[in-house]
């Protein structure tokens, strides 16, 4: 076995017919929408995913971006970061035509 679990001599991407882009057919690329068409509100599903992801990062010793007032629970710290709009994550919303929109958590309206 070679590097990263690859058989000896084999490297990731060798023999691929898609030029290393496994997300789109050959010759086409997904592109971000220039004009945003989706809602500026953070959905409950995005909120759950963002909080879970950030709590996992915090529990694995990622730097905390808000001052702590005795909080030790990673989820509570993530909730505090979200309320202060300090979470350094970007949400990618895919659209039916194959394009997508990238929204920073700080840009979204949080209820």
Buried (B, 14 or more C-beta within 10 A) or exposed (E): EEEEEEEEEEEEEEEEEEEEBEEEEEEEEBEEBEEEEBEEEBEEEBBEEBBEEBBEBBEEEEEBBBEEEEBEEBBBBBBBBBEEEBBEBEBEBEEEEEBBBEBEBBEBEEE
